Amino acid sequence: MSDSRKYDVVVIGAGLNGLATAAYLAKAGKSVAVFEAADHVGGTMATVEIAPGFKAPAALDTVETLHPAVMDELGLKSYGLEIIEGGGTTVLLGSENAHQVNTDDPSIAELRRFTGRLGEALEKVWTRPLPAVEPTGVGGIVDLMRLGWALRSMGKRDFPEALRFLPMCVKDVMDEHVPDEATRAALSSSSLFGASMGPRSPGSAYGLVHHQPPCAGGVGGPVKFARGGPGAVTEALASSAKAAGVQVVLSSRVSEVIVEDGRAAGVSVNGESVRADRVVSALDPRTTLIDLVGPRWMEPEFVEKVLQVRSRGTITILRFALDKEPAFSGGAATLRGRIQIGSTVDYIERAWDAAKYRELPKEPLLTCSVPSALDPTLAPPGKHVMLVRAQFTPYQLDGTSWDAEREAFGDRVVHLLETHAPGFAKSILHSEVDSPVDLEARFGLSGGCLHHADLALDQLLHMRPIPGWYGYGMPVPGVYLCGPGTHPGGAGTGLSGRNAARQMLSDWK
């Protein structure tokens, strides 16, 4: 592949954030090309065919966290995106009957009120590039004041509670606010999606707000599916970007960011050079800066900080093609939301305990969805697809490897599902197991981390992805990041891409 044009911007990766960045930049008048190694767009937010006629989510299955600003500003509905209404909440399956989480339960009303207020305050921070820690000029001072005011605006009652809440463990929050054990487990699980921590880990409470923001209905809100799977979001984004003039080039792997005279000058794609004034990567920080840019262009101290970014994948993803509807407790209504196997906080903690010592849990936390129950376009008539996320499954295993354990662990998950849905094992027509090691290889995720960098308090805000380098631009002039490893972090919102484009346009001026 040879491209003699010079672009204003080259974007590496056609996932959610890469496409969002490209679309916003193109709408602002910049010439943009996106290069994607796979033969389709979407990355972890793609819909993939796992067997003839069966289409399943690649990794992210639901779309309720997609931020309305991204959807509206880029006109995704006009490019075919259809959000399916009627999704359910979480159903927990334990040793007894199924338990449906009731978001209208008065017992969790105060928790929903407070986290809703906190989410509204944080959204003011999430939806724009962060202000300078050491502001220069009047604009920087105003930005810093706005950051403080976002939390102070919660008022005398909630502001002190917000400062107490953020470093708490989610178990303590549950103990204070939620009397029902199954609901405690459901909300704790949602706060720990993709996390390298357990319910008793300090800072785990933050995930309650991050993964269930106001735009998603808040804590305990319903799940939402896109017709055609999560890939419908990124397909619509690609169409929006192309309409704005973006060139999206598939099956084109970027092997190097070209640096000349100390600044970005383009990329090497499939052995050919493509020139650009700026290069923005939707890949994770380590892959971008160490593998593509190269340590020689950065100070040793900065390189060391990049290598210290924690990106510890803890999720194994299983995709199933089924010849019939799974017979979980609760009937067909159970399949409209999320199904969780792990009905107590202690169950979740035990799974995390194994991962801490680089072992596979005997009873992993399972969160499942059957998107074909609401969207029959994903499977042949009467058939279904199912996605299962097994947590906590460490990237590195002590004394063994994923090559040795993958098949046995897949069997363990199937056996666990069989105990809650009799006949499940015999209904499997095809299955896939992607461990954190497989996710790294398939999607280019360092450590198999879906968030590109752990969502821990010391890796958020001005410390994401690297302390002092929170403004999307990197030490090599003209190199930017736009993936979920940047502020505000991964959750399928598209805000990292939106913010990165806004920062780049501001820097251009």
Secondary structure, 3 states (H helix, E strand, C coil): CCCCCEEEEEEECCEHHHHHHHHHHHHCCCCEEEECCCCCCEHHHCEEEEECCEEEECCCCCCCCCCHHHHHHCCHHHHCCCEECCCCCEEEECCCCCEECCCCCHHHHHHHHHHHHHHHHHHHHHCCCCCCCCCCHHHHHHHHHHHHHHHHCCHHHHHHHHHHHCCCCHHHHHHHHCCCHHHHHHHHHHHCCCCCCCCCCCCCCHHHHHCCCHHHCCCCCCCCEECCCCHHHHHHHHHHHHHCCCEEECCCCEEEEEEECCEEEEEEECCEEEEEEEEEECCCHHHHHHHHHCHHHCCHHHHHHHHCCCCCCCEEEEEEEECCCCCCCCHHHHHHCEEEECCCHHHHHHHHHHHHCCCCCCCCEEEEECHHHCCHHHCCCCCEEEEEEEECCCCCCCCCCHHHHHHHHHHHHHHHHHHHCCCCHHHEEEEEEECHHHHHHHHCCHHHCCCCCCCCHHHCHHHCCECCECCCECCCCCEEECCCCCCCCCCCCCHHHHHHHHHHHHHHC
